[in-house]
Amino acid sequence: MKLYSFLFLLFISVACKAQEWQLELMPGVSAYNGDLTQRRLAPQYFHPAVALNLKYNTGDFFNFRIGFAYARIGADDKNNPSPLLKDRNLNFKSNIFELNLITEINLADPENYISYPYFIAGVGVFHFNPYTFDDHKKVFLHPLSTEGEGLAQFPDRKKYSLYQLCVPVGFGWKWTIKEKWEISYEFGYRITFTDYIDDVSKNYVDVNILQQEKGSESAKLSYRGLTPYQPADVRGNPANKDIYFFNGIKIGTSLSNLFKRK
C-alpha cells in the first residue's frame, strides 16, 4: 500500500502541472489463468471488458494515466483436458473492478513518428467475488470457506480478501490520426498476489467439518465430482498465483478536442 500511495502522489504532482489531458476508452476482452485453466488461454474463456483512462500526455517518452477497468472472467473444469480435472467439476465466474495508475513508455519519439510501440507498467487495486450456480441459483463462494479458510480447525488458512493489489504490465502499438485522435492496440497482463480469484488454491478439507461449520452448501460446492476424495488430496496449486488480462482497442483524444467550442 505504501508503494501505491507513493505512485499516486507522484502522479498527482506531475499531473498538476499538465496542460495536455487525454480521455481514453478501451473496449475489449478479458480472460483469467489459474487453477481451473491450468495456465492456458482458451477462446471459450474470453469475456467482455472495458477500461476508461484519464491520461497526461507529455508529448515525450513517458505518459502517465489513472484508469478504471471492468472485466468478467470465469472458467469451468468441463473444458479441461485432464480426466481428473473434469471429474473435479468445479467452475466459477467473477466480475473484476480495477483502479490503476500506469506509466506508458513510448519506444519512439512522438514528435518524429505517428505510429510506434510502447510498454506499460504500474500498480493497481482490484475487487473480485467468485460465484457459481447450484441448481440454477447464483451462489457466492467466499462466505462458504470451501477450503476451510477462516475456520478454527485450519489456523493456517486465513480468510482471503476480496480486495487485492495487482501489477499491470504489457505492451501496445499506437497511431496518431490528424494530431487529434490516438488509436492503440493494448495488451495488459495483471500480476496478482492471490491464488483465490477462482476460490481454488490448496487441498481438500474434511467435508464433515465444512458441513458442521458452514452448512450443506459449502460441503457440496467444495467438490462437485463423482469420485470420492480424501482430505488433503490436491484441489489446486498454491505455488501459481491467479492472473487476468485486458486486451483491446483504445481510442483517445484530448479534453480540449472533446469540449472545444464550435
N, C-alpha and C positions, 0 to 999 in steps of 0.2 A: 504493500500500500504506500510506503514511503516513495518508491520509485514512481508509482502512478501519480502521486501528488507533485513530485518534482517535475515530471514531464508536463503536467497540466499547467503549473506555474510558468514553466519555460515557454509553453505555447502561448499563454496569455501575454507574457512580457514581449514576445515578438509580435503577436497579433495586434497589440495596442498601437503599434507604430504603423500598421498596414494601411495602405490606401487602395490596394487591389484585392478584392474579395471575389471568390467564385462559389457558386452553388452547384452541387453535383448530384445527379440522380443515377443510380446504378441498378436496373432490374437484371435479374439473372437466376442462377440456380445454386443450390447448396447441397451438400452431402456430408456424411459422417463416416469415420472409420473407428472401429472399436471391437469389442468382444463379439458382437453379432455380425460383423462383416469380415473378421479375420484379416483386417488391414487391406481390404480390396475396395476398389472403386467400381461400382456397377451402375449402369444407367437406371435400373429399377429403384435405386436409392436417391436419385436426383429429385429435388423438390424446389418449389418457387422460393425466391429470396429477393430482397430489395434493400438498398442502402441509400442514405441521404447524408451528404457531407457539406460542411462549410469550410472552405479552404482559403488560406492565404497564399497567393501565388507571388513568389518573389521575382519571377522573371529570370531566375538563375538556376543553379543545380539543385537547390533544396526548396521544397514546398512543405507546408505544414497544414494539417487538417484535423478537425474534430468531426466525428461521424456517429450516426446511429444506424444499426442494421437489424433486420428481421429475417429469420430463416425458419423453415420447417425441416426437420430431419427425422429419420427413422430407419429401422431395419427389421428383418424377420428371418428366423432360423430356417424357414422353409426354403429360402433361397441359397443356403449354404451347401457346398458340395459334399461336406463330410456327413456320413450317416449318423455319427454320434451327435453332431450339432443339430441335424434335422430332428433327431429324437428328443433333444433338449426342448425344442418347440417354444422358445422364448421370442418375444417381439416387443418393440416399443416405438413410440413416437414422442416428439417433443417440439415445442416452439423455442427458438433462441432469440433473445433480445440482447443486443450488444451495444455498448457505448465505448468508443475507442478514440485514441489520439495517435495519429500516424504521420510519419515523415515520408515524403516522396523524394527519391534520389534520382534525378534525371541523369542519364548516361550520355547526354549530348547537350550542348549549349542551346537553350531555346531561342536565343537571338539569331542563331545561324541555321536552325533546322525547324521544319514544320512537322516532322514525324520522327519519333525516336523512342527507344525503350526506357524503362525506369524500374526501380525496385521500391518496395515499401517495407517499412519496419515500424513497430510501435508497441503500444500496450493498450489493453482494454479490460473491461469487466463485462461479464455476461450472465444472464439468468436462463436457467433451463428447468424443466419439470417433467420428467419422463412419465408416460402413461401407456396403458394398454387397454384392450377391450376384453371383457369377460361376459360371455353371453350377450353381446351387443351393448354392454354397459361400459362406459368410459371409467377407468379406474386409475387414479394416480398412484405410482409405485413408491414414492418417497416415504409416505407415512407407514407403509407396510413392513419396512425393515426386512426385505426378503433375504438378506444375507446376515441378519442378526445385528445390523447396525443400531447402536444406541441401547441395546439390551444389556442388562446386568450380567447375563450369562456369558457375554462375549466382550469383556472390558477392552480388548484390543481393537474393537471395531466401533469407531466413533460415528455418530450421525453425520453424513456428508451435507455440506451446504449447497443450496440451490443457486448461490451467487459465487462465481469463481473468476479468477484472473485468467487472461489469455494474452498471448504474444502474437499479434498479426505480422506475418511476413509474406512476401510474394513478389510478383512482377507484373508488368503491364507494358502496353505499347500505346502511345497517344498520337493523335493527329490534330493539328490546329487548322480550323477552317475559317477563312476570311478574317483572321485575327479576333474573332468574336466567340467562336464555339470551339470546344475541345472534346473530341471523341476518343475514348480509350477502351481497350480491352484489358481487363484486370483479373488476375487470379490471386486470391488471398487465402493463405493457409493459416489456421489458428492452432498454435501450440497451446495446450492446456495443462493443468496440474491436477486434474481429477480423472479417475477411471470410472466414474459413476454417471456419466451423461446418459448411458443406456441402462442404468441400475444393475449392471453386472460387473463384477470385479474379481472376487476371490473364489472361495469354495462353498459348497452347500453346508447348511447347518441342519440340526435335528428338526424335522418338520413338527414334531410334537411340541417343541419349545415355541416355535412360531404360532402353532395353534393355540397354545395356552396364553402367550403374551400378546399376540396381535390378531388372533382370530382365524377363522377358516379361510378367508380370502388371501391372507398372507401366505398360509401354508400351500394353498392351491397354486398361487401365481409364482411361488419361488421355483417351482419345477412343473412344467406342463407336459412332460413326456409320459411314455407308457412303460419304459424300462425302469425298474426300481433302482434307486441310487442309495449310496451310503453317505452319512455325514462325513465331511472332509473331502469328498470327491470334488474334482475340479469343476468349477462353474464358469470362471473367467480367468483372465491373465492380468494380475495387478502390475506386472512389470511394464506393460504398454499402456500409456495414458490415452484416453479418447481424444480425437481431434475432429474438427469440422472445417469446411472451407466455403468461401463465396467465389463465384465465377460469373462474370457478366460484362455487359457493355455499359460504360459510364459516359454520361453526357453532362458537360459542364459549360457554364458561361458566367461572366462577371455579373455582380449585382447591379452595377451601373447599366449594363446592357439589358437586364431584365426590367429595371424600374425607370429607364430613361423616359423623359417626357417626349411625346410625339409632337 
